[in-house]
Amino acid sequence: MAVTPQTNTTLEAIAEALLRCQSIAICGHKNPDGDCLGSQVALKYALEALGKRVDLLLVEPESIPTNLRFLPGSSEFVAAASYDDFVDCFVAVDVPTPERLGDADRIRKQVELTITIDHHAVPEAMSQLSFTDPDAASTTMLIWELIALLGINPPLESAIAAYTGLMTDTGRFQFQNTDERAFLAAASMVSAGANPGYISAEVYHNRSRASLALQTAAIDHMTLLGQDTIALSWISQEDLAAAQGTSKDAETLIDLLRSLQGVRIACLLKEQPEGVRGSLRAKDDTDVAAIAKQFGGGGHKAAAGFTYEGSLEQAIEALATILSEEVPRRSATESEELARVQAQAEGADIL
């Protein structure tokens, strides 16, 4: 694994610490996705198999996307704002900073032992025990490795949840982060009972009518930049109202933009009451996390997100400008690299 600034322990040490605890609260980030929720659920059932009391927390109430409500235990999540139980340990999964914990950060500060398990690299640790591996395709992969260290056979529920997180964070095993380690982990989860066909159908073939209506809006709004290598689109509050949907119904639209032939970078902006939520995806080596960081966001090289504090019109203009600058810069870098490789090859031929 890559060494990260916030990693201060090992999964083995975290397993030992959890074995000593009797009550644990597990929380993820705002706008939870399949990897976040899958990590929480997978760890919950493994710890409960050991006789622990485990509570699942949501940063925001009723924030579980419809297509992820099939996950075991999805009805057992409670809002962090109303949670007042005492626990021995607070575990943050798939979330690197206190800001992304929202109301749950209050709980983290009150608990004696805090743990972070994640694959998002940031400069500092927020927990006493922190393990981050940015080379892992999903946080559920790390949770799966942790479960093996707990000395139990993985429960079926953990296998289902872990596979869900891995499948969604690799884009159905299509993104650049899909490597041998990811496939080996997926095979192990399937061996433990995860059914790929069932999980895929629940996640990807379970869209709402509102989602389909928003897909039409996203296509209508789409503009191509950078010699048609950048797809930028947006969903407004008016679009949501017309579709009788919520921002959750627009979660999959970024993959629609990314799928267009010739597109290397996709950006979807979703207007929300508190600002504009942006999602970025790359099909090449462009570091979209670096773009997201310019707006206080983050993520991975090929997939990142941010919140723009301004109007939708301002966000569209800002992203169009930045993204239009990114492709020429990337193209120049590729040309330089190609020239270097060719020069090396010619030199080898001469020798």
C-alpha positions, 0 to 999 in steps of 0.5 A: 500500500502507499504510505499516507500522512494520516496512517498511524497504525495497521489493520492488525492493531485496529482488529485487536482494538475492536476485539477489546470493545463491547459497543461501537458506533460506525459512521460514514460521510455526507451523501453516502454512496455504496462504498460508504454504506457497504463499509458500515454494514459489512463491519457491523455484521462482523462485529455483531458475530463477535457479540458486540453492540453496533450502531450505524449512523447517518450524517443526514437523516433519510440519506440512503439512496433508493438503490442501496436500501436492499443492503442488510440492516439498511433500516437500522441506521439512525441519524447522528443528530439524534444519537445520544448513546454511549459507546466504547469506540467510534469508527469512521469509514470512507471519510477522512475529515471531521467536516465530512462527518457533519453531526457525527463529529460531536459523537467522535469527540466524546468517545474514548477510542476513535478509528478511521478506515479509509482510502482517501489520502489527506494530510492529517489523521482525525482518529487515534487509530487511522489506516488509509490505503489509497491503492485500495479500490474501495474502503470495503476492500479494507473492511474485508481484510479487517474482518479476516483479522477478527478471526471469524468467517465473514457473515453473508451480510458482510459479503453482500455489503463489501461486494456492493462497495467494491462494485460501485467504487470501481464502476462495475469493475470498469474504472482505472482503480480495478486491479488484480487485488480488486478482482481477488477481493471480489472473488473472496466475497463471492465465495462467502456468499455475495451474489453478483447478479442480484447485487448488480440488479439492485444497484443498477437496474432499479432506477426511479422514473424521476431518474429517467426524467433527469437523464433527459434533462442532463442530456439536454443541458450537456455541452462539450468542451475541449474539442469534444473531450469534456462533457459538462452538464447540470441539474437545476432545482427546476429540473428536480421539481419537474421530475418530482425527484431529489438529488439522489435520483441524479446520482448515476447521471455522471456515468452517462456523461462519462460514457460518451465516445471521445469524452475524457472528463465528465462533470455533472453539477447538481443545484442544491439549497446549500450550494452546487454539488459537483461530480467529476470523472476521468477516463484517462490519467487526468487528476480530477481530484486536483480540480475538485480540491480547487473548490474545497473538495477531493476524492480520487484521481479518476473520481472526485466531488466538491461543493461550489458555494455560489449560483448554478450559473457561476458554477457552470462558468467556473467549471467550464473555464477550469476544465477547458484548461485541463485538457490542453495541459494534459495533451501537452504532457502526453505529447512530451511523454510520447516524445521521451519514449520514442527518443529512448527507443531510438537510443536503444536501437542505436546502441 
